[in-house]
Amino acid sequence: MNGRNVVLGVTGSIAAYKAVALASALVKAGALVDVVMTGAAQRFVTPLSFQAITHRPVVTDLWAGGEDLEIGHVTLGRRADVVVIAPATADTIARLAHGLAGDALGTTVLATDAPIIVAPAMEPRMWSNAATVANVAILRQRGILVLEPDVGRLASGYKGRGRMPEPDAIFDVVSGVLARGVSLRGRIVVVTAGGTREPIDPVRFIGNHSSGKMGIALAEAARDRGASVILVHGALSVQVPAGVDARPVGTTREMADAIHAAVEGADALIMAAAPADFRVARAADQKIKRGAGSMSLELVANPDILASLASWPGVKIGFAAETTDLIANARSKVAAKRVHMIVANDVTAEGSGFGADTNEVAFIFADGRVEPRPLETKRAVADAILDVVASALQQPVEPSTP
């Protein structure tokens, strides 16, 4: 982040005080931080607080210029490597969605080609209001990264989704965007993660050992490249990252429904989840008592989610967790599921099993190529997968046919 230009927009929310901590973290990481404050923001925190931390003038007036600012908002917008608006009120989001330029922040946003990150802060009902939902959708369609607000206690005393993400979480998003560029800016990428759970009775289920780490790494990596990420996930052992649209599910059929809804209008689907292949034919309504004897379960097949999307025109990446005949089994899935690539890994190999932080995989492409990769972190695997996705979106490759 050393020497990178960050514009930090601060708007009128009680969470404005957290923006001081964010500015401090960015400066400590070596960024050159220019703060733009709305009039309402100055009711919660003073420009002097930011100036003391950034050692740079704070822009508060559309008409004010500085010695090094030809026309303040234009210059800031042009030289910015990233624009971060934290906190972003419902009013600010509405203004951005409609391109209003009545203050220094609005004009700076219109004058920049840099990636834009928005960290909302508002009351839960304001966040869920149809107007805000529509405005957020507009921003995301334009390639602006709108983070999901946190759930917790708000200044009003109510609890719900509306808290600005914590400064360290926003800092991580900014770092990722600056490090990875914007190869997926304006794209919608659906990522699946974790395992599904098929109920036996109200307290027991059939599941698997999936931790969700690979899917979470993919969601973070896609987010950092500027994509709007929809994360459809089952059970996870890791946290959902900031800045993604998380849609939790329980069973494989619920995951199938959520994915079919999510891919409408999306550009790519990366199926890193481990949906259960079978479910109990008739789950019990009440807890099954241990009794004295054995218990038999009748299992029926769950839908093959990826195969059901064979005709979907976006870029499709599948995963194959195998224990034998890795390449042969993966090749058969490439054709059967009509995907652009299968990521195959032997889950019995050291460092590649469920829950590990590393993975050793092979990429099997629709054209027959096989690209083995060394043991590496799951984030490194994720970045390599997204290189393939970005390339395919630039030069679409027809998936294989059965």
C-alpha positions in Angstrom: 0.0 0.0 0.0 3.1 2.2 0.2 2.6 5.4 -1.8 -0.9 4.5 -3.1 -3.5 7.3 -3.2 -6.6 6.6 -1.1 -9.5 8.9 -1.1 -11.6 8.4 2.1 -15.1 9.9 2.0 -16.7 10.4 5.4 -20.5 11.1 5.6 -22.9 12.0 8.3 -23.2 9.0 10.6 -22.3 8.4 14.2 -19.9 5.7 12.8 -17.8 8.6 11.4 -15.5 8.3 14.4 -14.5 4.8 13.2 -13.3 6.4 10.0 -10.5 8.1 12.0 -9.2 4.6 13.0 -9.5 3.5 9.3 -7.5 6.6 8.2 -4.9 5.9 10.8 -4.5 2.2 9.6 -4.2 3.3 6.0 -1.5 5.9 6.8 0.5 3.4 8.9 0.4 1.1 5.9 2.1 3.8 3.8 -1.0 5.1 1.9 -1.4 8.8 1.0 -4.9 9.5 2.4 -7.0 12.4 1.3 -10.2 12.8 3.3 -13.3 14.3 1.9 -16.0 15.1 4.4 -19.7 16.0 3.9 -21.2 18.8 5.9 -23.1 16.3 8.0 -20.0 14.3 8.8 -18.5 17.4 10.4 -21.3 17.3 13.0 -19.9 14.0 14.3 -16.1 14.5 13.9 -13.9 17.5 13.1 -11.7 17.8 10.0 -8.8 18.4 12.3 -9.0 14.8 13.6 -8.3 13.5 10.1 -5.7 16.2 9.3 -3.7 15.4 12.4 -3.5 11.7 11.3 -3.1 12.1 7.5 -0.9 15.3 7.6 -2.9 16.4 4.5 -5.6 19.0 4.1 -9.2 17.7 4.5 -11.6 18.6 1.7 -14.9 19.9 3.1 -16.0 22.4 0.4 -16.7 21.8 -3.2 -15.5 25.3 -4.0 -12.3 25.3 -2.0 -9.0 24.5 -3.6 -5.5 23.9 -2.2 -2.0 24.7 -3.4 -1.6 21.2 -5.0 -5.3 20.9 -6.0 -6.1 22.4 -9.4 -9.8 21.7 -9.0 -10.0 19.7 -5.8 -12.5 17.0 -6.7 -11.2 16.5 -10.2 -7.6 16.1 -9.1 -8.5 13.8 -6.2 -10.6 11.6 -8.5 -7.9 11.4 -11.2 -5.0 10.5 -8.9 -6.9 8.1 -6.6 -6.0 4.4 -6.7 -9.1 3.6 -4.7 -12.0 5.6 -3.2 -13.5 4.4 0.1 -16.7 5.8 1.5 -16.9 4.9 5.2 -19.4 5.4 6.7 -21.9 5.7 3.8 -25.4 6.8 4.9 -28.6 5.9 3.0 -28.7 9.5 1.7 -25.1 9.2 0.3 -25.9 5.8 -1.3 -29.0 7.4 -2.9 -26.9 10.3 -4.2 -24.2 8.1 -5.6 -26.8 5.8 -7.3 -28.3 8.8 -9.1 -25.0 10.6 -9.9 -25.7 13.7 -7.9 -22.7 16.0 -7.6 -23.8 18.7 -5.2 -20.8 18.3 -2.8 -17.1 17.5 -3.0 -17.6 13.8 -2.3 -20.2 13.4 -5.1 -18.1 15.2 -7.6 -14.9 13.2 -6.6 -16.8 10.0 -7.2 -18.0 11.1 -10.6 -14.5 12.2 -11.5 -12.7 9.0 -10.8 -12.0 5.8 -12.7 -10.6 4.1 -9.6 -12.4 1.2 -7.8 -14.9 2.5 -5.3 -15.7 0.8 -1.9 -18.8 1.7 0.0 -19.2 0.8 3.7 -22.8 1.5 4.7 -24.0 2.5 8.1 -27.7 3.1 8.9 -30.7 1.8 10.8 -31.8 -1.8 9.9 -35.1 -0.7 8.4 -33.3 1.9 6.3 -30.9 -0.7 5.0 -33.8 -3.1 4.1 -36.0 -0.3 2.6 -36.9 -1.0 -1.0 -35.3 2.4 -2.0 -32.0 1.5 -0.4 -32.1 -2.0 -1.8 -32.6 -0.6 -5.3 -29.9 2.0 -4.9 -27.4 -0.6 -3.7 -28.2 -2.8 -6.7 -27.5 0.1 -9.0 -24.1 0.7 -7.5 -23.2 -3.0 -7.6 -24.3 -3.2 -11.2 -21.8 -0.3 -12.0 -19.0 -2.3 -10.4 -18.9 -0.4 -7.1 -18.1 -2.7 -4.2 -20.8 -2.2 -1.5 -20.0 -4.0 1.7 -22.6 -5.7 3.7 -23.2 -3.9 7.0 -22.6 -5.8 10.2 -25.3 -7.0 12.6 -25.2 -5.6 16.1 -26.4 -2.9 18.5 -26.8 0.5 16.9 -26.7 4.0 18.3 -30.5 4.0 18.5 -30.4 1.1 20.9 -31.9 -1.3 18.4 -30.2 -4.4 17.1 -30.0 -5.5 13.5 -28.0 -5.2 10.3 -26.8 -1.7 9.8 -23.5 -1.3 11.6 -20.6 -0.1 9.6 -18.1 -2.9 9.1 -15.2 -2.6 11.5 -12.2 -0.5 10.3 -9.9 -3.6 10.2 -12.3 -5.4 7.9 -12.6 -2.4 5.6 -8.8 -2.1 5.6 -8.5 -5.7 4.5 -10.8 -5.1 1.6 -8.9 -2.0 0.5 -5.6 -3.9 0.7 -7.0 -6.7 -1.4 -8.4 -4.3 -4.1 -5.1 -2.4 -4.3 -3.1 -5.6 -4.5 -5.2 -7.5 -7.1 -6.4 -4.8 -9.4 -9.9 -4.8 -11.0 -9.8 -7.7 -13.6 -13.4 -8.6 -12.5 -14.8 -5.1 -12.0 -18.4 -4.9 -13.0 -18.8 -8.7 -13.1 -21.1 -10.8 -10.9 -19.5 -13.9 -9.6 -21.4 -16.6 -7.7 -19.3 -18.7 -5.4 -20.5 -21.7 -3.3 -18.8 -22.9 -0.1 -19.2 -25.3 2.7 -21.1 -28.5 3.2 -24.9 -29.1 3.2 -26.7 -31.0 5.9 -29.5 -33.5 5.2 -31.7 -34.0 8.3 -32.3 -37.5 9.7 -34.5 -36.1 12.5 -34.7 -32.7 14.2 -31.3 -33.2 15.9 -29.2 -35.3 13.5 -28.1 -34.9 9.9 -26.0 -36.4 7.2 -23.1 -34.2 6.2 -19.4 -34.1 5.3 -16.1 -32.7 6.5 -16.1 -29.6 4.3 -14.9 -26.5 6.1 -15.7 -24.0 3.4 -12.2 -22.5 3.4 -11.7 -22.9 -0.3 -15.0 -21.2 -1.2 -14.3 -18.4 1.2 -10.8 -17.9 -0.3 -12.5 -17.7 -3.7 -15.1 -15.2 -2.5 -12.4 -13.0 -1.0 -10.3 -13.1 -4.1 -13.2 -12.3 -6.5 -14.2 -9.4 -4.2 -10.6 -8.1 -4.2 -10.7 -8.1 -8.1 -13.7 -5.8 -8.1 -16.4 -8.4 -8.6 -19.8 -8.3 -7.0 -19.8 -11.6 -5.2 -22.8 -13.7 -4.2 -21.7 -16.4 -1.7 -24.2 -19.3 -1.4 -22.9 -21.3 1.5 -23.7 -24.2 3.7 -22.0 -25.0 7.1 -18.7 -23.1 7.5 -15.8 -23.3 10.0 -14.6 -19.9 8.9 -16.1 -16.4 8.9 -18.0 -15.0 5.9 -15.8 -12.2 4.5 -16.9 -8.6 4.4 -18.1 -7.2 1.1 -20.0 -10.2 -0.2 -23.7 -11.0 -0.5 -23.9 -14.1 1.7 -26.9 -16.4 1.3 -26.8 -19.3 3.8 -28.6 -22.6 3.1 -29.1 -25.9 4.9 -29.8 -28.7 2.5 -28.6 -29.5 -1.1 -32.0 -28.8 -2.5 -32.0 -25.4 -0.8 -28.5 -24.8 -2.2 -29.8 -25.7 -5.7 -32.7 -23.2 -5.4 -30.4 -20.5 -4.1 -27.8 -21.0 -6.9 -30.4 -21.0 -9.7 -31.7 -17.7 -8.3 -28.2 -16.3 -7.9 -26.9 -17.0 -11.4 -29.7 -14.9 -13.0 -27.7 -12.1 -14.5 -24.3 -13.4 -13.2 -21.2 -13.9 -15.3 -19.5 -16.8 -13.5 -20.2 -19.6 -11.1 -17.5 -21.3 -9.0 -18.9 -24.4 -7.3 -16.5 -25.0 -4.4 -19.2 -26.2 -2.0 -19.6 -29.8 -1.0 -23.3 -30.5 -1.3 -24.5 -33.9 0.1 -25.1 -36.4 -2.8 -27.8 -38.2 -0.8 -30.6 -37.3 1.6 -32.8 -39.4 3.8 -36.0 -40.5 2.0 -38.2 -39.7 5.0 -36.7 -37.6 7.7 -38.3 -38.2 11.1 -40.4 -35.3 12.6 -39.3 -36.2 16.1 -36.0 -37.3 17.6 -35.3 -40.9 17.0 -34.7 -42.7 20.3 -31.6 -44.9 20.6 -33.6 -48.0 21.4 -32.0 -51.4 21.7 -31.4 -52.3 18.1 -29.9 -51.0 14.9 -31.4 -48.3 12.6 -31.6 -48.4 8.8 -31.9 -45.3 6.6 -33.2 -45.2 3.1 -31.2 -42.7 1.1 -32.2 -41.1 -2.2 -30.1 -39.0 -4.6 -30.0 -35.3 -4.4 -30.0 -33.2 -7.5 -26.7 -32.7 -9.3 -26.6 -28.9 -9.1 -23.8 -28.2 -11.6 -25.3 -30.6 -14.2 -28.6 -28.9 -13.9 -26.9 -25.7 -15.1 -25.4 -27.3 -18.2 -27.2 -24.8 -20.5 -26.4 -21.8 -18.4 -24.2 -19.6 -20.6 -21.8 -18.1 -18.0 -18.3 -19.3 -17.1 -18.7 -22.5 -14.9 -15.9 -23.9 -12.7 -16.5 -27.1 -10.8 -14.6 -29.0 -8.2 -13.9 -32.7 -7.9 -12.8 -34.0 -4.5 -11.5 -37.5 -5.2 -9.7 -40.3 -3.5 -8.7 -42.4 -6.6 -8.2 -41.9 -10.3 -8.1 -38.1 -9.9 -7.6 -37.0 -13.5 -9.8 -39.6 -15.1 -12.7 -38.9 -12.8 -12.3 -35.1 -13.2 -12.2 -35.4 -17.0 -15.5 -37.3 -17.0 -17.1 -34.5 -15.0 -15.9 -31.8 -17.4 -17.9 -33.4 -20.2 -20.9 -34.5 -18.2 -21.4 -31.1 -16.5 -20.4 -28.9 -19.4 -18.0 -26.7 -17.4 -15.1 -24.6 -18.5 -12.8 -26.2 -16.0 -12.7 -28.8 -13.1 -10.5 -28.2 -10.2 -9.5 -31.7 -9.0 -7.9 -32.5 -5.7 -7.1 -35.7 -3.9 -8.6 -35.2 -0.4 -6.4 -38.0 1.0 -3.2 -36.3 0.1 -1.2 -34.6 2.9 -2.1 -30.9 3.1 -5.1 -31.2 0.7 -7.8 -32.6 2.9 -10.9 -31.0 4.3 -10.1 -28.2 6.7 -6.5 -27.7 5.5 -5.2 -24.2 4.7 -3.4 -25.5 1.7 -4.4 -27.4 -1.4 -2.7 -29.3 -4.2 -4.9 -29.4 -7.2 -5.0 -30.0 -11.0 -6.9 -27.9 -13.5 -8.7 -30.0 -16.1 -9.9 -27.7 -19.0 -12.7 -28.2 -21.4 -10.2 -28.5 -24.3 -8.5 -31.5 -22.6 -5.5 -29.7 -21.1 -4.4 -30.7 -17.6 -2.4 -28.2 -15.5 -1.1 -29.7 -12.2 -0.3 -27.2 -9.5 2.0 -27.5 -6.5 0.9 -27.5 -2.9 0.0 -23.9 -2.1 -2.3 -21.8 0.0 -6.0 -21.9 -0.8 -5.8 -18.2 -1.5 -3.1 -18.8 -4.1 -5.3 -21.6 -5.7 -8.2 -19.1 -5.6 -6.2 -16.4 -7.5 -5.2 -19.0 -10.1 -8.8 -20.0 -10.6 -9.9 -16.4 -11.0 -7.1 -15.8 -13.6 -8.9 -18.5 -15.6 -12.3 -16.9 -15.0 -11.1 -13.4 -16.0 -9.5 -14.8 -19.1 -12.6 -16.7 -20.1 -14.8 -13.6 -19.6 -12.6 -11.7 -21.9 -12.4 -14.4 -24.5 -15.4 -16.7 -23.9 -14.7 -20.4 -24.3 -17.6 -22.8 -25.1 -17.9 -25.4 -22.4 -17.5 -29.0 -23.5 -20.4 -31.0 -24.7 -21.3 -34.5 -23.6 
